[in-house]
């Protein structure tokens, strides 16, 4: 049985979060947490938060944490906040603040 966790409307671009999510694909949870701890990417803290939540759900169901591995990780695009930056001579440039939905599920071997 897979144990899932998600973080919706995370304030990070999905393209940047996918770089970090690809690092933990198929790894045991202890290796995945170590990889996220030493990653310098900003998305690592978001993914680590979701992964720890999924591990906690598995522990609540009395599953041995040593047998868990990352079975699925998904980064979906969320809504984009649209803002404008004022420029000279009455012009403006659009700014797109992207969000994403992070999904991580762990399963026992």
N, C-alpha and C positions, 0 to 999 in steps of 0.2 A: 504494500500500500504506500502510495506517495504522500508525502506531507508537504503542503504548499504554503508559501507566504508571498505577499506582494506589497509593493510600495507604489501607490498611485500618485500621479501628479508630482513626481520628483523633479526638482528644478535643475535638471541637467539635460543637455541635448542627447537624443537617443543614439546618435552616431558615436558620441564619446563614451556613453555607457556600454555600448556593444563591444568596444575594444576591451573593456575590463571583463565583461560577461563571458567573452570567448576564452579568457584565461582559465576559467574554472570548469569548463565543460567536461563532464565525465570523471572528474577527480574525486577521491575520497574527501570528506569534509575537513579533516585535519590538514591535508595538503592545500585545499582550497582556501581555508582561513589563513594559512601561512603565506600563501601567494598574495592574498589581499592585504595582509598586514605590511608586507614589504613593497607593495606597489606604490608608486609615486603619483598615480593618476587620481584625480578628484573623485571619479566614479567609484573607486574602490570602497570608500566609506559607505556609500549608498548600498552597494551590493553586499558588503559585509553585514550591514544591519538586517537586510532581508534574509540572508543565509542563516544568521544566528537565530532569527525568528522561526525559520523552518526547522532548524535543529531542536529548538525548544519544544515545538509541537510534537516532534518525534519522541523526545524524552518524556513528555507527558503521557504518551501512549506506551511507555515502558519498552522502547526500542533501544538497543545498545548503540551509543553514539560511534563506537569504533567500526560498526558495520555499515554506516551511512555513506552514501556517495551522491553527488549532484546529478540527478537524473534529467532535469530540464532546467534551462535558464532561458528567459525570453525578455526582450526589451521591446515594448510596443510604443509607438508614438502617441503622445498625449496632445492636449490642446496647446496651441501656440498663442502666447500673449503678444499682442501687437502694440508697439509703442512707436513714438516718433521723436527724433532728435532734431532740434532746431538748428538751422545753418544760416549762413549769411544771406543777405538780400531777400529775406522772407521765404526761404526754401526750407524744406524738411526732408530728412532721410528716414526711411522705415527701419525699425529695429524689431527683430523677431526673437522673442525669448521662448525658446522651445522647452517643452516638458516631456516626460516619458513615464510609462508604467513599467515597473520592474517586477518580474515574476521569477521565483526560484522554487524548485521542488527537489526534495531529497527522498531517497528510497533506500531500503536495506538490501544488502546482497544476500 
